[in-house]
Amino acid sequence: MVDSADYTIPFQYRKVFSPEDCTQIVQTFKNYDKNSDKTIKGGEFKGMMKDMGHGDLTADQIDALFKKYDRNMDGVIDFLEFLDMVQTIKGKGKDFGTVGDHAKGDAATIEGAVGSHHSYLVEERNVVARLWNKYLEDDEYVKDRFPMVAESDDLFHVMADGLVLIRLLNEIEKDSIDMRTVNIGSNLGIFKVRENINLGLTSAKGKIKLVGIDATAFLDKKPHLILAVCW
């Protein structure tokens, strides 16, 4: 098992990476950091490129790639630079729908399974984001996620692992969820993340209706369901 305690993945990257991605990223970095000094050197980088299916690259091409991701030009790729590289390869992340005119304002439409469509009002998302900024900006457990940019999709990333839901429920009713029972950490595996979401949803059931909403709604970052819980 990988000990990821020393490989903290900042929230800005967890907006793009799933819990499974985070586990794999840490494992991959450690595999190529042969001397465990938390950096990848030129030779280690060359081996990584080969294993990633780029064995046809010339030495000059590999050197150019290495320099591209060695952003501080110190001759090695550290963990944050490695995260930048993976993020560039992976892309910007999930698309939360196309925005079009709506009778009551702009709405985003998301295409679901089997041709289904769901929509949410962009202003509703923005209002919720502003509220959460107000209540949780200084929260000791989730302050690294705040303030959100209200006019963005940050809300769905912020809510995805259940921890913000838990902190909001404790705002409503102090200590309704014992934080000693909550999995804390930036690189939690999928099972621990699911435990947190289920813990929050179980507590929320005594306060709000949660018909058809489970942990998958958060893990898959389904906007209309996350907004339903928020409201």
N, C-alpha and C positions, 0 to 999 in steps of 0.2 A: 504493500500500500504506500502511496506517495504521501509524505509529510509536507503539506503545502503551507505550513505555518509561516515560513520565511518568504513565501512567494505571494504577497498580497496583490490581488488584482483590483485596482481602483474601480470605482463604480462607473466611470466614464467608459471603461472597456466592457464591464458586465452588461451595459446596455446593448452591446452587440453580441456578446458571447453567452450561450446557455450554460447552465450548471455543468452539463456534460462537456461542453467546450472547455470550460475553465479547468476541469480535472485533467483533460487531455493536454491542454497547453502546458500546465505545470509539469506533467509527466514527460512531455516532449523536450522541454527546456532542460530538465534534469538529465535526460538521456544523452544529450549532446554536450552538456557541461561536464566533460570527462574528469576534470580535477576538482569539481564541486566548489569552484570559487565564485559562482553566481554570475559568470560571464561566458559567452561563446566566442572563442578566438577564431582566427582565419581558417586554420585547419579543421576545426570542429564545424565551422560554417560550411566548408566545402563538402564534408561528409553528410551534413544535413541536406544540402541541396541535391546531392546524389540520391539519397534515400527518398527525397520528395519527388523523384522522377525527372530531375534536371541534370542527369549525368552527361548530357550532350553539350553543356555549357563549357565554353573555353575558360582558361584561367583568368583572362582579362574580364570576361563577362561576370564571373563569380566575384572578382575583386571589385567591380563596379557596383554589384548588388550589395556587397558587404559595406562599402562606403556609403551607399544610399541609406542603409538602415542604422549605421553607426553615426547617429545624429550629432553626438557631442565630439566625434572624431578623436576618441581616446584609444582606438585600436582594438576595441572589443565591443560586442553587443551585449548589453546588460538586459535584465528582465523586462524593464519598461520599453526598451527599444525593440525587444522581441515581440512584445504585445503590439507595438505599432506595426511591425511587419505582418503579424498574423491578421490584424484588423484590416490592413491594406489588401491583403490577399482575400479575406472573407468578404469585404465590401462594407457598406454602411449599415446593413442590417435590414430588419423587417419593415415592410411597407404597410402602413396602417390605413390604407384606403385612398381613394381619389376624392377630392373635394369638389362639390358642385353647388349650384344654387338650390335653396330650399325655401319653402314658404315662410319659415320663421328664422332664416339665417342660413349660413353655410353649413352643409352636412357632409360628412365623410362616409363613403359607402365601401364596405368590405365584402369581398366575395368569399363565401364559405364553402363547405363541402357540398357536393352534388348540386352545384349551381345555385345554392342559396345565397341570399344577400342580407346583410345587416347594415344599419347605419346609425350614426350618432351625431349630435350637434356639436360642432367644433367649439362653440362658446360654452357649452356645458362642460366640456373637457377643460377649457381654460379656467372656468370658475372654480372647479374642483381643485385644480392645480394651485390656484392662488390661496385657497383655503388651507390646503395641506402645507403650503409654504409658511403660512401664518402660525400654524399650530406645531409644526415639527422641525422648523429650521434650526432650533438649538437642542433638539432631542439627542441625548448622548448615544443612542443606538443607531440612528439613521441620519445624523446631520451631514454625513458625507454626500448625501443625495440631494441636499437642499442648499439654496433655493432652486427649484425647477424653473425652466423657461416655460411659462404658462402657455405661450402660443406655440407649443411644440408637442411632440409625442412623448415627452419625458415621463408623463404621468404613468403610462402603461409599463415602462421599464421600471420605474420606482416601485410600483405595486407588485411586480412579478414574483417576488420570492416570499411574500407573505409577512415580512417583518414590519413593513409600514402599516399593514392592516392590524397587526398585533399592537403596535404603538398607538394607533388611532383608537382602538378599543379600550386601551388603558387610559386614554384621554377622556373617553366618555365615562368610564367607571374605573377609578384608580385601582391598580393591581388586580383587575379582573382576570388577567393572565399573569401567572408567576413567571417572571423573566428567567428564573433558574431552570425552567422547563423548556426554554427556547434555545434552538441551535443558533449560536452566534459565530460569525466569521465571514470573511469576504470570499472564500473559495469553497463554500459548502457544496457537497455532492448532491445529486438529484434527490436522493432519498431523504436527506436531512431538510432540503428545501421543501419537499412535499410534506414532511412532518410539520414544518412551521405553518404552511398554508392551511393544512387541515386543523391545526390547533386554533388558528385564527377563525376559520369558518365555523368550527364547533362552538366557540365562544360567541360568535356573531349570531348564531341561530336563535339565541335567547333574546335578541334585540331586533333583528330584521328578518324578513322573508328571503330565503335563498333558494327558490325553486329552480332546479336545473343548473345550479352553479356549484362546481367542485374545483379541486385543485388544478385540473387541466385548464380551466378558464384563465387562471393566473399564469401558469407555466407557458401556455400558448399565447399569452398577452392578447386575449380577445377583448377589444375595446368596449363593445356594447355590454358585455357581462361585467367587466371590471367597473365600468361607470354605474351599472345597476347597483353593485355592492356599495360603491362610494356614496351614491345618493341616499 
